[in-house]
Amino acid sequence: VPSPMQIVVTSENLKTVLHWQYPLMSETPYFTVEIKPYDLSDYKDVSACVNISAHFCDVSKEIYGFGTSHWFRVKAVVGSQQSEYTETEEFVWRKHGKIGPPKLDLSRQSDKLMVDIYHP
């Protein structure tokens, strides 16, 4: 069974998602995602992403500490066989996360200009 490929972590406005590619198979592949924060000695399951068929996993709730290092890995299961894990490079939210610009609404009320700013 081939391992997942091209694993990428994207993070914008505190939403952090792990994406990967996988070749087409005659049987549906299922994936399990694990995380290892810097202060843990081993990986643990991302509970929302165990035996999923999607090629992505929202890991936002697993990230803690904007300066803490995290690593992720994914394996595939096809039928009764499983692949080796494919691991990501180190992910640090403060270094790799992005915050988009705020949303602005402008309106005019008689002789006043109103500016509403919404954080991302």
Biopython code that builds the backbone (N, CA, C, O; Angstrom):
import numpy as np
from Bio.PDB.StructureBuilder import StructureBuilder

atoms = [
    (1, "VAL", "N", (0.862, -1.181, 0.000)),
    (1, "VAL", "CA", (0.000, 0.000, 0.000)),
    (1, "VAL", "C", (0.900, 1.233, 0.000)),
    (1, "VAL", "O", (1.777, 1.353, 0.855)),
    (2, "PRO", "N", (0.696, 2.148, -0.943)),
    (2, "PRO", "CA", (1.535, 3.345, -0.974)),
    (2, "PRO", "C", (1.240, 4.274, 0.205)),
    (2, "PRO", "O", (0.127, 4.308, 0.730)),
    (3, "SER", "N", (2.253, 5.014, 0.599)),
    (3, "SER", "CA", (2.089, 6.011, 1.670)),
    (3, "SER", "C", (1.524, 7.299, 1.087)),
    (3, "SER", "O", (1.728, 7.577, -0.095)),
    (4, "PRO", "N", (0.813, 8.095, 1.895)),
    (4, "PRO", "CA", (0.359, 9.412, 1.431)),
    (4, "PRO", "C", (1.558, 10.257, 1.001)),
    (4, "PRO", "O", (2.664, 10.093, 1.515)),
    (5, "MET", "N", (1.321, 11.164, 0.050)),
    (5, "MET", "CA", (2.392, 11.983, -0.517)),
    (5, "MET", "C", (2.038, 13.463, -0.402)),
    (5, "MET", "O", (0.890, 13.831, -0.152)),
    (6, "GLN", "N", (3.046, 14.288, -0.590)),
    (6, "GLN", "CA", (2.881, 15.746, -0.670)),
    (6, "GLN", "C", (2.042, 16.290, 0.486)),
    (6, "GLN", "O", (1.051, 16.988, 0.273)),
    (7, "ILE", "N", (2.449, 15.967, 1.693)),
    (7, "ILE", "CA", (1.728, 16.447, 2.875)),
    (7, "ILE", "C", (2.081, 17.914, 3.100)),
    (7, "ILE", "O", (3.254, 18.285, 3.136)),
    (8, "VAL", "N", (1.061, 18.730, 3.249)),
    (8, "VAL", "CA", (1.241, 20.168, 3.431)),
    (8, "VAL", "C", (0.349, 20.626, 4.577)),
    (8, "VAL", "O", (-0.803, 20.204, 4.683)),
    (9, "VAL", "N", (0.885, 21.490, 5.432)),
    (9, "VAL", "CA", (0.100, 22.115, 6.495)),
    (9, "VAL", "C", (-0.158, 23.554, 6.075)),
    (9, "VAL", "O", (0.781, 24.304, 5.809)),
    (10, "THR", "N", (-1.436, 23.944, 6.015)),
    (10, "THR", "CA", (-1.781, 25.335, 5.740)),
    (10, "THR", "C", (-2.463, 25.893, 6.981)),
    (10, "THR", "O", (-3.190, 25.184, 7.676)),
    (11, "SER", "N", (-2.222, 27.159, 7.247)),
    (11, "SER", "CA", (-2.827, 27.771, 8.426)),
    (11, "SER", "C", (-3.111, 29.232, 8.135)),
    (11, "SER", "O", (-2.200, 30.029, 7.908)),
    (12, "GLU", "N", (-4.394, 29.567, 8.147)),
    (12, "GLU", "CA", (-4.796, 30.950, 7.932)),
    (12, "GLU", "C", (-5.909, 31.300, 8.910)),
    (12, "GLU", "O", (-6.897, 30.578, 9.044)),
    (13, "ASN", "N", (-5.721, 32.428, 9.588)),
    (13, "ASN", "CA", (-6.706, 32.917, 10.560)),
    (13, "ASN", "C", (-7.037, 31.861, 11.615)),
    (13, "ASN", "O", (-8.199, 31.666, 11.972)),
    (14, "LEU", "N", (-6.010, 31.192, 12.101)),
    (14, "LEU", "CA", (-6.069, 30.168, 13.147)),
    (14, "LEU", "C", (-6.725, 28.860, 12.706)),
    (14, "LEU", "O", (-6.883, 27.954, 13.524)),
    (15, "LYS", "N", (-7.107, 28.741, 11.446)),
    (15, "LYS", "CA", (-7.619, 27.468, 10.927)),
    (15, "LYS", "C", (-6.436, 26.738, 10.287)),
    (15, "LYS", "O", (-5.873, 27.193, 9.291)),
    (16, "THR", "N", (-6.072, 25.601, 10.876)),
    (16, "THR", "CA", (-4.901, 24.854, 10.442)),
    (16, "THR", "C", (-5.363, 23.510, 9.884)),
    (16, "THR", "O", (-6.043, 22.740, 10.563)),
    (17, "VAL", "N", (-4.982, 23.246, 8.639)),
    (17, "VAL", "CA", (-5.455, 22.053, 7.937)),
    (17, "VAL", "C", (-4.260, 21.315, 7.333)),
    (17, "VAL", "O", (-3.366, 21.919, 6.741)),
    (18, "LEU", "N", (-4.273, 20.012, 7.498)),
    (18, "LEU", "CA", (-3.277, 19.127, 6.900)),
    (18, "LEU", "C", (-3.890, 18.553, 5.631)),
    (18, "LEU", "O", (-5.007, 18.036, 5.656)),
    (19, "HIS", "N", (-3.147, 18.644, 4.499)),
    (19, "HIS", "CA", (-3.607, 18.129, 3.200)),
    (19, "HIS", "C", (-2.590, 17.114, 2.692)),
    (19, "HIS", "O", (-1.400, 17.228, 2.987)),
    (20, "TRP", "N", (-3.048, 16.125, 1.933)),
    (20, "TRP", "CA", (-2.128, 15.170, 1.317)),
    (20, "TRP", "C", (-2.732, 14.641, 0.030)),
    (20, "TRP", "O", (-3.927, 14.786, -0.229)),
    (21, "GLN", "N", (-1.875, 14.026, -0.767)),
    (21, "GLN", "CA", (-2.282, 13.406, -2.027)),
    (21, "GLN", "C", (-2.203, 11.888, -1.871)),
    (21, "GLN", "O", (-1.433, 11.361, -1.068)),
    (22, "TYR", "N", (-3.023, 11.211, -2.666)),
    (22, "TYR", "CA", (-2.978, 9.752, -2.653)),
    (22, "TYR", "C", (-3.422, 9.243, -4.020)),
    (22, "TYR", "O", (-4.363, 9.781, -4.604)),
    (23, "PRO", "N", (-2.753, 8.210, -4.538)),
    (23, "PRO", "CA", (-3.133, 7.701, -5.868)),
    (23, "PRO", "C", (-4.514, 7.040, -5.841)),
    (23, "PRO", "O", (-4.982, 6.576, -4.801)),
    (24, "LEU", "N", (-5.144, 7.011, -7.004)),
    (24, "LEU", "CA", (-6.438, 6.338, -7.126)),
    (24, "LEU", "C", (-6.249, 4.843, -6.896)),
    (24, "LEU", "O", (-5.297, 4.236, -7.387)),
    (25, "MET", "N", (-7.169, 4.271, -6.146)),
    (25, "MET", "CA", (-7.111, 2.843, -5.825)),
    (25, "MET", "C", (-8.458, 2.221, -6.177)),
    (25, "MET", "O", (-9.469, 2.921, -6.243)),
    (26, "SER", "N", (-8.475, 0.915, -6.403)),
    (26, "SER", "CA", (-9.746, 0.229, -6.678)),
    (26, "SER", "C", (-10.607, 0.171, -5.421)),
    (26, "SER", "O", (-11.834, 0.214, -5.502)),
    (27, "GLU", "N", (-9.962, 0.072, -4.259)),
    (27, "GLU", "CA", (-10.673, 0.132, -2.978)),
    (27, "GLU", "C", (-10.497, 1.516, -2.384)),
    (27, "GLU", "O", (-9.507, 2.191, -2.666)),
    (28, "THR", "N", (-11.448, 1.945, -1.564)),
    (28, "THR", "CA", (-11.349, 3.256, -0.919)),
    (28, "THR", "C", (-10.281, 3.231, 0.160)),
    (28, "THR", "O", (-10.326, 2.394, 1.062)),
    (29, "PRO", "N", (-9.313, 4.151, 0.072)),
    (29, "PRO", "CA", (-8.321, 4.244, 1.143)),
    (29, "PRO", "C", (-8.879, 5.060, 2.312)),
    (29, "PRO", "O", (-9.646, 6.003, 2.121)),
    (30, "TYR", "N", (-8.482, 4.681, 3.506)),
    (30, "TYR", "CA", (-8.838, 5.421, 4.709)),
    (30, "TYR", "C", (-7.542, 5.889, 5.356)),
    (30, "TYR", "O", (-6.514, 5.217, 5.273)),
    (31, "PHE", "N", (-7.604, 7.038, 5.996)),
    (31, "PHE", "CA", (-6.402, 7.662, 6.517)),
    (31, "PHE", "C", (-6.518, 7.919, 8.007)),
    (31, "PHE", "O", (-7.603, 8.173, 8.529)),
    (32, "THR", "N", (-5.386, 7.848, 8.677)),
    (32, "THR", "CA", (-5.294, 8.187, 10.094)),
    (32, "THR", "C", (-4.199, 9.224, 10.250)),
    (32, "THR", "O", (-3.089, 9.066, 9.743)),
    (33, "VAL", "N", (-4.538, 10.294, 10.965)),
    (33, "VAL", "CA", (-3.608, 11.403, 11.191)),
    (33, "VAL", "C", (-3.190, 11.388, 12.654)),
    (33, "VAL", "O", (-4.011, 11.182, 13.547)),
    (34, "GLU", "N", (-1.901, 11.610, 12.883)),
    (34, "GLU", "CA", (-1.366, 11.709, 14.242)),
    (34, "GLU", "C", (-0.576, 13.002, 14.384)),
    (34, "GLU", "O", (-0.087, 13.564, 13.404)),
    (35, "ILE", "N", (-0.463, 13.459, 15.624)),
    (35, "ILE", "CA", (0.255, 14.692, 15.939)),
    (35, "ILE", "C", (1.251, 14.426, 17.063)),
    (35, "ILE", "O", (1.018, 13.605, 17.950)),
    (36, "LYS", "N", (2.365, 15.144, 16.994)),
    (36, "LYS", "CA", (3.334, 15.078, 18.090)),
    (36, "LYS", "C", (3.761, 16.506, 18.423)),
    (36, "LYS", "O", (4.562, 17.096, 17.697)),
    (37, "PRO", "N", (3.234, 17.067, 19.517)),
    (37, "PRO", "CA", (3.729, 18.358, 19.985)),
    (37, "PRO", "C", (5.133, 18.191, 20.563)),
    (37, "PRO", "O", (5.522, 17.090, 20.952)),
    (38, "TYR", "N", (5.869, 19.255, 20.618)),
    (38, "TYR", "CA", (7.251, 19.229, 21.074)),
    (38, "TYR", "C", (7.417, 18.553, 22.437)),
    (38, "TYR", "O", (8.380, 17.820, 22.661)),
    (39, "ASP", "N", (6.469, 18.806, 23.342)),
    (39, "ASP", "CA", (6.627, 18.303, 24.713)),
    (39, "ASP", "C", (6.153, 16.857, 24.916)),
    (39, "ASP", "O", (6.217, 16.351, 26.037)),
    (40, "LEU", "N", (5.683, 16.183, 23.863)),
    (40, "LEU", "CA", (5.319, 14.770, 23.972)),
    (40, "LEU", "C", (6.410, 13.929, 23.319)),
    (40, "LEU", "O", (7.015, 14.340, 22.328)),
    (41, "SER", "N", (6.652, 12.768, 23.873)),
    (41, "SER", "CA", (7.711, 11.921, 23.333)),
    (41, "SER", "C", (7.240, 11.076, 22.150)),
    (41, "SER", "O", (8.063, 10.498, 21.441)),
    (42, "ASP", "N", (5.929, 10.999, 21.931)),
    (42, "ASP", "CA", (5.431, 10.162, 20.854)),
    (42, "ASP", "C", (4.195, 10.795, 20.222)),
    (42, "ASP", "O", (3.620, 11.747, 20.750)),
    (43, "TYR", "N", (3.810, 10.244, 19.088)),
    (43, "TYR", "CA", (2.617, 10.716, 18.381)),
    (43, "TYR", "C", (1.350, 10.229, 19.074)),
    (43, "TYR", "O", (1.355, 9.212, 19.768)),
    (44, "LYS", "N", (0.259, 10.977, 18.871)),
    (44, "LYS", "CA", (-1.066, 10.555, 19.333)),
    (44, "LYS", "C", (-2.059, 10.813, 18.209)),
    (44, "LYS", "O", (-1.851, 11.701, 17.382)),
    (45, "ASP", "N", (-3.144, 10.031, 18.180)),
    (45, "ASP", "CA", (-4.174, 10.194, 17.157)),
    (45, "ASP", "C", (-4.824, 11.565, 17.241)),
    (45, "ASP", "O", (-5.017, 12.104, 18.330)),
    (46, "VAL", "N", (-5.160, 12.126, 16.082)),
    (46, "VAL", "CA", (-6.052, 13.275, 16.012)),
    (46, "VAL", "C", (-7.440, 12.651, 15.937)),
    (46, "VAL", "O", (-7.825, 12.115, 14.898)),
    (47, "SER", "N", (-8.192, 12.717, 17.029)),
    (47, "SER", "CA", (-9.422, 11.923, 17.162)),
    (47, "SER", "C", (-10.424, 12.150, 16.035)),
    (47, "SER", "O", (-11.144, 11.222, 15.667)),
    (48, "ALA", "N", (-10.491, 13.348, 15.481)),
    (48, "ALA", "CA", (-11.441, 13.636, 14.400)),
    (48, "ALA", "C", (-10.964, 13.090, 13.057)),
    (48, "ALA", "O", (-11.700, 13.147, 12.072)),
    (49, "CYS", "N", (-9.741, 12.561, 13.004)),
    (49, "CYS", "CA", (-9.162, 12.139, 11.725)),
    (49, "CYS", "C", (-8.588, 10.723, 11.790)),
    (49, "CYS", "O", (-7.452, 10.480, 11.384)),
    (50, "VAL", "N", (-9.382, 9.811, 12.300)),
    (50, "VAL", "CA", (-9.012, 8.399, 12.348)),
    (50, "VAL", "C", (-9.942, 7.650, 11.397)),
    (50, "VAL", "O", (-11.164, 7.731, 11.524)),
    (51, "ASN", "N", (-9.362, 6.923, 10.448)),
    (51, "ASN", "CA", (-10.122, 6.174, 9.439)),
    (51, "ASN", "C", (-11.058, 7.064, 8.633)),
    (51, "ASN", "O", (-12.241, 6.762, 8.477)),
    (52, "ILE", "N", (-10.513, 8.162, 8.124)),
    (52, "ILE", "CA", (-11.301, 9.080, 7.286)),
    (52, "ILE", "C", (-10.967, 8.832, 5.821)),
    (52, "ILE", "O", (-9.868, 8.378, 5.504)),
    (53, "SER", "N", (-11.902, 9.125, 4.932)),
    (53, "SER", "CA", (-11.643, 8.953, 3.501)),
    (53, "SER", "C", (-11.190, 10.256, 2.843)),
    (53, "SER", "O", (-10.666, 10.228, 1.729)),
    (54, "ALA", "N", (-11.379, 11.380, 3.502)),
    (54, "ALA", "CA", (-10.959, 12.679, 2.960)),
    (54, "ALA", "C", (-9.439, 12.755, 2.911)),
    (54, "ALA", "O", (-8.747, 12.049, 3.645)),
    (55, "HIS", "N", (-8.934, 13.611, 2.047)),
    (55, "HIS", "CA", (-7.494, 13.811, 1.903)),
    (55, "HIS", "C", (-7.047, 15.074, 2.629)),
    (55, "HIS", "O", (-6.079, 15.720, 2.226)),
    (56, "PHE", "N", (-7.746, 15.417, 3.687)),
    (56, "PHE", "CA", (-7.388, 16.572, 4.508)),
    (56, "PHE", "C", (-7.918, 16.352, 5.917)),
    (56, "PHE", "O", (-8.799, 15.522, 6.139)),
    (57, "CYS", "N", (-7.371, 17.108, 6.867)),
    (57, "CYS", "CA", (-7.790, 16.990, 8.262)),
    (57, "CYS", "C", (-7.629, 18.359, 8.915)),
    (57, "CYS", "O", (-6.551, 18.950, 8.857)),
    (58, "ASP", "N", (-8.684, 18.862, 9.531)),
    (58, "ASP", "CA", (-8.611, 20.120, 10.278)),
    (58, "ASP", "C", (-7.975, 19.816, 11.638)),
    (58, "ASP", "O", (-8.569, 19.128, 12.468)),
    (59, "VAL", "N", (-6.774, 20.331, 11.853)),
    (59, "VAL", "CA", (-6.039, 20.078, 13.094)),
    (59, "VAL", "C", (-5.994, 21.318, 13.986)),
    (59, "VAL", "O", (-5.179, 21.392, 14.906)),
    (60, "SER", "N", (-6.864, 22.288, 13.717)),
    (60, "SER", "CA", (-6.868, 23.554, 14.456)),
    (60, "SER", "C", (-6.960, 23.351, 15.961)),
    (60, "SER", "O", (-6.256, 24.018, 16.720)),
    (61, "LYS", "N", (-7.811, 22.448, 16.396)),
    (61, "LYS", "CA", (-8.023, 22.248, 17.834)),
    (61, "LYS", "C", (-6.875, 21.484, 18.493)),
    (61, "LYS", "O", (-6.826, 21.372, 19.718)),
    (62, "GLU", "N", (-5.958, 20.962, 17.691)),
    (62, "GLU", "CA", (-4.831, 20.195, 18.227)),
    (62, "GLU", "C", (-3.605, 21.075, 18.482)),
    (62, "GLU", "O", (-2.695, 20.680, 19.211)),
    (63, "ILE", "N", (-3.583, 22.252, 17.886)),
    (63, "ILE", "CA", (-2.431, 23.150, 18.009)),
    (63, "ILE", "C", (-2.570, 23.940, 19.302)),
    (63, "ILE", "O", (-3.605, 24.556, 19.555)),
    (64, "TYR", "N", (-1.534, 23.917, 20.106)),
    (64, "TYR", "CA", (-1.540, 24.773, 21.291)),
    (64, "TYR", "C", (-0.187, 25.437, 21.407)),
    (64, "TYR", "O", (0.842, 24.831, 21.107)),
    (65, "GLY", "N", (-0.192, 26.660, 21.835)),
    (65, "GLY", "CA", (1.044, 27.420, 21.941)),
    (65, "GLY", "C", (1.507, 27.877, 20.577)),
    (65, "GLY", "O", (1.910, 27.061, 19.749)),
    (66, "PHE", "N", (1.454, 29.168, 20.337)),
    (66, "PHE", "CA", (1.815, 29.709, 19.028)),
    (66, "PHE", "C", (3.289, 29.500, 18.708)),
    (66, "PHE", "O", (3.673, 29.528, 17.539)),
    (67, "GLY", "N", (4.122, 29.291, 19.723)),
    (67, "GLY", "CA", (5.541, 29.083, 19.490)),
    (67, "GLY", "C", (5.976, 27.643, 19.645)),
    (67, "GLY", "O", (7.169, 27.349, 19.568)),
    (68, "THR", "N", (5.027, 26.729, 19.865)),
    (68, "THR", "CA", (5.348, 25.325, 20.102)),
    (68, "THR", "C", (5.484, 24.569, 18.783)),
    (68, "THR", "O", (4.667, 24.735, 17.877)),
    (69, "SER", "N", (6.508, 23.747, 18.684)),
    (69, "SER", "CA", (6.703, 22.910, 17.493)),
    (69, "SER", "C", (5.732, 21.737, 17.505)),
    (69, "SER", "O", (5.469, 21.144, 18.551)),
    (70, "HIS", "N", (5.203, 21.412, 16.328)),
    (70, "HIS", "CA", (4.319, 20.265, 16.142)),
    (70, "HIS", "C", (4.755, 19.517, 14.887)),
    (70, "HIS", "O", (5.245, 20.121, 13.933)),
    (71, "TRP", "N", (4.576, 18.213, 14.896)),
    (71, "TRP", "CA", (4.810, 17.383, 13.724)),
    (71, "TRP", "C", (3.555, 16.561, 13.502)),
    (71, "TRP", "O", (2.870, 16.192, 14.456)),
    (72, "PHE", "N", (3.252, 16.274, 12.239)),
    (72, "PHE", "CA", (2.093, 15.465, 11.879)),
    (72, "PHE", "C", (2.561, 14.297, 11.027)),
    (72, "PHE", "O", (3.605, 14.362, 10.377)),
    (73, "ARG", "N", (1.779, 13.235, 11.039)),
    (73, "ARG", "CA", (2.033, 12.136, 10.128)),
    (73, "ARG", "C", (0.704, 11.494, 9.740)),
    (73, "ARG", "O", (-0.277, 11.558, 10.481)),
    (74, "VAL", "N", (0.696, 10.872, 8.559)),
    (74, "VAL", "CA", (-0.515, 10.266, 7.999)),
    (74, "VAL", "C", (-0.161, 8.895, 7.445)),
    (74, "VAL", "O", (0.889, 8.705, 6.830)),
    (75, "LYS", "N", (-1.061, 7.943, 7.677)),
    (75, "LYS", "CA", (-0.907, 6.634, 7.037)),
    (75, "LYS", "C", (-2.212, 6.294, 6.327)),
    (75, "LYS", "O", (-3.275, 6.829, 6.642)),
    (76, "ALA", "N", (-2.099, 5.388, 5.360)),
    (76, "ALA", "CA", (-3.262, 4.938, 4.604)),
    (76, "ALA", "C", (-3.553, 3.482, 4.950)),
    (76, "ALA", "O", (-2.645, 2.692, 5.210)),
    (77, "VAL", "N", (-4.834, 3.150, 4.945)),
    (77, "VAL", "CA", (-5.268, 1.763, 5.129)),
    (77, "VAL", "C", (-6.169, 1.432, 3.950)),
    (77, "VAL", "O", (-7.157, 2.119, 3.693)),
    (78, "VAL", "N", (-5.810, 0.363, 3.236)),
    (78, "VAL", "CA", (-6.604, -0.103, 2.100)),
    (78, "VAL", "C", (-6.891, -1.578, 2.350)),
    (78, "VAL", "O", (-5.987, -2.413, 2.350)),
    (79, "GLY", "N", (-8.165, -1.877, 2.561)),
    (79, "GLY", "CA", (-8.528, -3.251, 2.896)),
    (79, "GLY", "C", (-7.893, -3.637, 4.218)),
    (79, "GLY", "O", (-8.108, -2.967, 5.228)),
    (80, "SER", "N", (-7.117, -4.705, 4.222)),
    (80, "SER", "CA", (-6.479, -5.155, 5.464)),
    (80, "SER", "C", (-5.001, -4.751, 5.533)),
    (80, "SER", "O", (-4.281, -5.158, 6.445)),
    (81, "GLN", "N", (-4.558, -3.946, 4.558)),
    (81, "GLN", "CA", (-3.156, -3.522, 4.540)),
    (81, "GLN", "C", (-3.039, -2.049, 4.889)),
    (81, "GLN", "O", (-3.950, -1.259, 4.640)),
    (82, "GLN", "N", (-1.888, -1.692, 5.476)),
    (82, "GLN", "CA", (-1.657, -0.282, 5.789)),
    (82, "GLN", "C", (-0.275, 0.144, 5.302)),
    (82, "GLN", "O", (0.636, -0.670, 5.151)),
    (83, "SER", "N", (-0.153, 1.436, 5.063)),
    (83, "SER", "CA", (1.103, 1.987, 4.575)),
    (83, "SER", "C", (1.992, 2.393, 5.743)),
    (83, "SER", "O", (1.587, 2.354, 6.904)),
    (84, "GLU", "N", (3.198, 2.779, 5.405)),
    (84, "GLU", "CA", (4.061, 3.446, 6.372)),
    (84, "GLU", "C", (3.525, 4.856, 6.565)),
    (84, "GLU", "O", (2.812, 5.377, 5.708)),
    (85, "TYR", "N", (3.868, 5.472, 7.685)),
    (85, "TYR", "CA", (3.490, 6.864, 7.904)),
    (85, "TYR", "C", (4.354, 7.776, 7.042)),
    (85, "TYR", "O", (5.520, 7.480, 6.782)),
    (86, "THR", "N", (3.771, 8.882, 6.603)),
    (86, "THR", "CA", (4.513, 9.970, 5.968)),
    (86, "THR", "C", (4.440, 11.149, 6.923)),
    (86, "THR", "O", (3.355, 11.544, 7.350)),
    (87, "GLU", "N", (5.597, 11.712, 7.260)),
    (87, "GLU", "CA", (5.675, 12.768, 8.269)),
    (87, "GLU", "C", (5.886, 14.145, 7.636)),
    (87, "GLU", "O", (6.462, 14.273, 6.555)),
    (88, "THR", "N", (5.410, 15.152, 8.330)),
    (88, "THR", "CA", (5.622, 16.531, 7.900)),
    (88, "THR", "C", (6.925, 17.061, 8.488)),
    (88, "THR", "O", (7.525, 16.456, 9.376)),
    (89, "GLU", "N", (7.334, 18.190, 7.974)),
    (89, "GLU", "CA", (8.397, 18.955, 8.607)),
    (89, "GLU", "C", (7.802, 19.591, 9.864)),
    (89, "GLU", "O", (6.593, 19.523, 10.083)),
    (90, "GLU", "N", (8.634, 20.197, 10.672)),
    (90, "GLU", "CA", (8.184, 20.897, 11.878)),
    (90, "GLU", "C", (7.202, 22.004, 11.489)),
    (90, "GLU", "O", (7.421, 22.723, 10.515)),
    (91, "PHE", "N", (6.118, 22.135, 12.261)),
    (91, "PHE", "CA", (5.151, 23.214, 12.080)),
    (91, "PHE", "C", (5.097, 24.036, 13.363)),
    (91, "PHE", "O", (4.843, 23.499, 14.441)),
    (92, "VAL", "N", (5.336, 25.332, 13.243)),
    (92, "VAL", "CA", (5.216, 26.275, 14.355)),
    (92, "VAL", "C", (4.245, 27.356, 13.898)),
    (92, "VAL", "O", (4.505, 28.055, 12.918)),
    (93, "TRP", "N", (3.138, 27.492, 14.598)),
    (93, "TRP", "CA", (2.104, 28.415, 14.148)),
    (93, "TRP", "C", (2.664, 29.825, 13.985)),
    (93, "TRP", "O", (2.385, 30.487, 12.986)),
    (94, "ARG", "N", (3.434, 30.283, 14.936)),
    (94, "ARG", "CA", (3.963, 31.651, 14.878)),
    (94, "ARG", "C", (4.818, 31.871, 13.627)),
    (94, "ARG", "O", (4.861, 32.977, 13.087)),
    (95, "LYS", "N", (5.485, 30.832, 13.176)),
    (95, "LYS", "CA", (6.365, 30.932, 12.012)),
    (95, "LYS", "C", (5.626, 30.656, 10.697)),
    (95, "LYS", "O", (5.887, 31.322, 9.695)),
    (96, "HIS", "N", (4.714, 29.688, 10.692)),
    (96, "HIS", "CA", (4.091, 29.228, 9.456)),
    (96, "HIS", "C", (2.638, 29.675, 9.268)),
    (96, "HIS", "O", (2.119, 29.620, 8.154)),
    (97, "GLY", "N", (1.983, 30.112, 10.332)),
    (97, "GLY", "CA", (0.590, 30.545, 10.234)),
    (97, "GLY", "C", (0.470, 31.925, 9.613)),
    (97, "GLY", "O", (1.402, 32.726, 9.676)),
    (98, "LYS", "N", (-0.668, 32.195, 9.021)),
    (98, "LYS", "CA", (-0.912, 33.494, 8.400)),
    (98, "LYS", "C", (-2.208, 34.082, 8.948)),
    (98, "LYS", "O", (-3.166, 33.358, 9.218)),
    (99, "ILE", "N", (-2.224, 35.380, 9.104)),
    (99, "ILE", "CA", (-3.438, 36.095, 9.487)),
    (99, "ILE", "C", (-3.787, 37.021, 8.330)),
    (99, "ILE", "O", (-2.976, 37.847, 7.912)),
    (100, "GLY", "N", (-4.999, 36.870, 7.823)),
    (100, "GLY", "CA", (-5.435, 37.685, 6.689)),
    (100, "GLY", "C", (-5.828, 39.074, 7.136)),
    (100, "GLY", "O", (-5.916, 39.343, 8.334)),
    (101, "PRO", "N", (-6.067, 39.959, 6.183)),
    (101, "PRO", "CA", (-6.455, 41.333, 6.516)),
    (101, "PRO", "C", (-7.864, 41.364, 7.108)),
    (101, "PRO", "O", (-8.669, 40.471, 6.842)),
    (102, "PRO", "N", (-8.162, 42.383, 7.905)),
    (102, "PRO", "CA", (-9.519, 42.506, 8.444)),
    (102, "PRO", "C", (-10.492, 42.883, 7.331)),
    (102, "PRO", "O", (-10.092, 43.386, 6.281)),
    (103, "LYS", "N", (-11.776, 42.630, 7.580)),
    (103, "LYS", "CA", (-12.826, 43.023, 6.645)),
    (103, "LYS", "C", (-13.293, 44.420, 7.030)),
    (103, "LYS", "O", (-13.495, 44.711, 8.209)),
    (104, "LEU", "N", (-13.461, 45.268, 6.050)),
    (104, "LEU", "CA", (-13.910, 46.640, 6.298)),
    (104, "LEU", "C", (-15.255, 46.867, 5.627)),
    (104, "LEU", "O", (-15.478, 46.429, 4.498)),
    (105, "ASP", "N", (-16.141, 47.548, 6.323)),
    (105, "ASP", "CA", (-17.398, 48.014, 5.739)),
    (105, "ASP", "C", (-17.436, 49.521, 5.890)),
    (105, "ASP", "O", (-17.302, 50.047, 6.995)),
    (106, "LEU", "N", (-17.617, 50.206, 4.790)),
    (106, "LEU", "CA", (-17.721, 51.660, 4.805)),
    (106, "LEU", "C", (-19.149, 52.052, 4.485)),
    (106, "LEU", "O", (-19.776, 51.477, 3.595)),
    (107, "SER", "N", (-19.658, 53.028, 5.209)),
    (107, "SER", "CA", (-20.989, 53.539, 4.924)),
    (107, "SER", "C", (-21.022, 55.028, 5.265)),
    (107, "SER", "O", (-20.187, 55.529, 6.019)),
    (108, "ARG", "N", (-21.983, 55.705, 4.706)),
    (108, "ARG", "CA", (-22.119, 57.139, 4.958)),
    (108, "ARG", "C", (-23.478, 57.380, 5.582)),
    (108, "ARG", "O", (-24.501, 56.901, 5.095)),
    (109, "GLN", "N", (-23.466, 58.127, 6.662)),
    (109, "GLN", "CA", (-24.712, 58.517, 7.318)),
    (109, "GLN", "C", (-24.710, 60.032, 7.401)),
    (109, "GLN", "O", (-23.977, 60.625, 8.192)),
    (110, "SER", "N", (-25.527, 60.639, 6.586)),
    (110, "SER", "CA", (-25.593, 62.111, 6.397)),
    (110, "SER", "C", (-24.180, 62.655, 6.181)),
    (110, "SER", "O", (-23.585, 62.372, 5.141)),
    (111, "ASP", "N", (-23.633, 63.404, 7.096)),
    (111, "ASP", "CA", (-22.307, 64.008, 6.885)),
    (111, "ASP", "C", (-21.183, 63.220, 7.558)),
    (111, "ASP", "O", (-20.079, 63.739, 7.720)),
    (112, "LYS", "N", (-21.453, 61.967, 7.952)),
    (112, "LYS", "CA", (-20.440, 61.158, 8.631)),
    (112, "LYS", "C", (-20.078, 59.916, 7.803)),
    (112, "LYS", "O", (-20.920, 59.317, 7.134)),
    (113, "LEU", "N", (-18.837, 59.571, 7.876)),
    (113, "LEU", "CA", (-18.356, 58.341, 7.257)),
    (113, "LEU", "C", (-18.197, 57.306, 8.362)),
    (113, "LEU", "O", (-17.489, 57.551, 9.339)),
    (114, "MET", "N", (-18.850, 56.143, 8.221)),
    (114, "MET", "CA", (-18.801, 55.091, 9.226)),
    (114, "MET", "C", (-17.882, 53.974, 8.710)),
    (114, "MET", "O", (-18.011, 53.520, 7.573)),
    (115, "VAL", "N", (-16.967, 53.552, 9.562)),
    (115, "VAL", "CA", (-16.056, 52.463, 9.224)),
    (115, "VAL", "C", (-16.245, 51.351, 10.251)),
    (115, "VAL", "O", (-16.033, 51.563, 11.445)),
    (116, "ASP", "N", (-16.641, 50.176, 9.791)),
    (116, "ASP", "CA", (-16.757, 48.992, 10.650)),
    (116, "ASP", "C", (-15.611, 48.068, 10.278)),
    (116, "ASP", "O", (-15.419, 47.743, 9.106)),
    (117, "ILE", "N", (-14.847, 47.644, 11.285)),
    (117, "ILE", "CA", (-13.709, 46.753, 11.076)),
    (117, "ILE", "C", (-13.993, 45.432, 11.780)),
    (117, "ILE", "O", (-14.331, 45.407, 12.963)),
    (118, "TYR", "N", (-13.852, 44.332, 11.037)),
    (118, "TYR", "CA", (-14.087, 42.993, 11.576)),
    (118, "TYR", "C", (-12.779, 42.221, 11.508)),
    (118, "TYR", "O", (-12.176, 42.108, 10.441)),
    (119, "HIS", "N", (-12.340, 41.689, 12.643)),
    (119, "HIS", "CA", (-11.099, 40.927, 12.615)),
    (119, "HIS", "C", (-11.282, 39.620, 11.865)),
    (119, "HIS", "O", (-12.389, 39.085, 11.804)),
    (120, "PRO", "N", (-10.189, 39.098, 11.288)),
    (120, "PRO", "CA", (-10.315, 37.895, 10.445)),
    (120, "PRO", "C", (-10.709, 36.659, 11.253)),
    (120, "PRO", "O", (-10.854, 35.574, 10.690)),
]
sb = StructureBuilder()
sb.init_structure("model")
sb.init_model(0)
sb.init_chain("A")
sb.init_seg("    ")
for serial, (resi, resn, name, xyz) in enumerate(atoms, 1):
    if name == "N":
        sb.init_residue(resn, " ", resi, " ")
    sb.init_atom(name, np.array(xyz, "f"), 0.0, 1.0, " ", f" {name:<3s}", serial, name[0])
structure = sb.get_structure()
